[in-house]
């Protein structure tokens, strides 16, 4: 297992040799939700508790919780790469957005799930 999953949130798994402690944070949101544990089981429990606490806080404050990995992000590339991609997208009669999405999909599909 590379990541933790709970209620649509994904959490990292890190190890601190100095502290002999597992720790992580929720990925794909601007807010900081962190957790820790001495064992994998404790880490998973603290992760679930941290997500539940975040959702409860949002509800109590009357605000919508952040949705992780919304499907929209900014990418900064060189002007030359931008130009080449835009021209290739036009030649393929597709949008630059679709061209970039296909390029990402191609790379992601090469990785094991």
C-alpha positions as CSV (number, residue, x, y, z in Angstrom):
1,X,0.0,0.0,0.0
2,X,1.5,3.3,-1.1
3,X,-1.4,5.5,0.1
4,X,-4.2,5.5,2.6
5,X,-7.8,6.0,1.3
6,X,-10.8,7.1,3.3
7,X,-14.1,8.9,2.4
8,X,-12.6,10.1,-0.9
9,X,-9.4,11.4,0.7
10,X,-5.9,10.1,0.0
11,X,-3.1,10.2,2.5
12,X,0.6,9.9,2.3
13,X,2.7,7.4,4.3
14,X,6.1,8.6,5.5
15,X,8.6,7.3,8.0
16,X,10.8,9.3,10.4
17,X,13.8,7.2,11.5
18,X,14.8,9.9,14.1
19,X,11.4,9.5,15.8
20,X,10.7,5.9,14.9
21,X,7.3,7.2,13.8
22,X,5.0,6.9,10.7
23,X,3.3,10.1,9.6
24,X,1.5,11.6,6.7
25,X,-0.8,14.2,5.4
26,X,-3.9,14.3,3.2
27,X,-3.0,15.0,-0.4
28,X,-4.8,17.1,-3.1
29,X,-6.2,19.8,-0.8
30,X,-4.8,23.2,0.3
31,X,-5.6,22.6,4.0
32,X,-3.2,20.7,6.2
33,X,-4.6,17.5,7.6
34,X,-1.8,15.5,9.2
35,X,-1.7,12.3,11.2
36,X,0.8,9.9,12.8
37,X,1.2,6.5,14.4
38,X,3.8,4.1,15.8
39,X,2.5,1.2,13.7
40,X,0.7,0.9,10.4
41,X,-2.6,0.2,12.2
42,X,-2.2,3.3,14.4
43,X,-1.4,5.4,11.4
44,X,-4.5,4.2,9.6
45,X,-6.6,4.9,12.6
46,X,-5.2,8.4,13.1
47,X,-5.7,9.1,9.4
48,X,-9.4,8.2,9.6
49,X,-9.8,10.2,12.8
50,X,-8.1,13.2,11.2
51,X,-10.4,13.1,8.1
52,X,-13.5,12.6,10.3
53,X,-12.4,15.6,12.5
54,X,-11.9,17.8,9.4
55,X,-15.3,16.9,8.1
56,X,-16.9,17.5,11.5
57,X,-15.2,20.9,11.8
58,X,-16.4,21.9,8.3
59,X,-19.9,20.9,9.2
60,X,-19.8,22.8,12.5
61,X,-18.4,25.9,10.8
62,X,-21.0,25.6,8.0
63,X,-18.4,25.4,5.2
64,X,-18.0,22.9,2.4
65,X,-15.0,20.6,2.9
66,X,-12.3,20.8,0.1
67,X,-12.7,18.2,-2.5
68,X,-9.4,16.5,-3.3
69,X,-8.0,16.3,-6.8
70,X,-10.8,18.4,-8.4
71,X,-9.6,17.7,-12.0
72,X,-8.3,21.2,-12.6
73,X,-4.8,22.5,-12.1
74,X,-2.3,24.9,-13.6
75,X,0.9,23.7,-15.3
76,X,3.9,25.9,-16.0
77,X,6.0,24.9,-18.9
78,X,8.4,26.6,-21.2
79,X,7.0,28.9,-24.0
80,X,8.6,26.6,-26.6
81,X,6.9,23.4,-25.2
82,X,3.6,25.3,-24.9
83,X,3.9,26.4,-28.6
84,X,4.8,22.9,-29.8
85,X,1.9,21.3,-27.8
86,X,-0.6,23.9,-29.0
87,X,0.4,23.4,-32.6
88,X,0.2,19.6,-32.4
89,X,-3.2,19.9,-30.7
90,X,-4.4,22.1,-33.6
91,X,-3.1,19.7,-36.1
92,X,-4.9,16.9,-34.4
93,X,-8.1,19.0,-34.3
94,X,-8.4,18.8,-30.5
95,X,-8.1,21.3,-27.7
96,X,-4.9,21.9,-25.9
97,X,-6.7,20.7,-22.7
98,X,-7.5,17.3,-24.4
99,X,-4.0,17.0,-25.8
100,X,-2.5,17.5,-22.3
101,X,-5.0,15.1,-20.7
102,X,-4.1,12.4,-23.3
103,X,-0.4,12.9,-22.7
104,X,-0.9,12.5,-19.0
105,X,-3.2,9.5,-19.4
106,X,-0.5,7.9,-21.6
107,X,2.1,8.3,-19.0
108,X,-0.1,7.3,-16.1
109,X,-1.4,4.2,-17.9
110,X,2.2,3.0,-18.1
111,X,2.5,2.8,-14.3
112,X,1.1,-0.1,-12.3
113,X,-2.1,0.9,-10.3
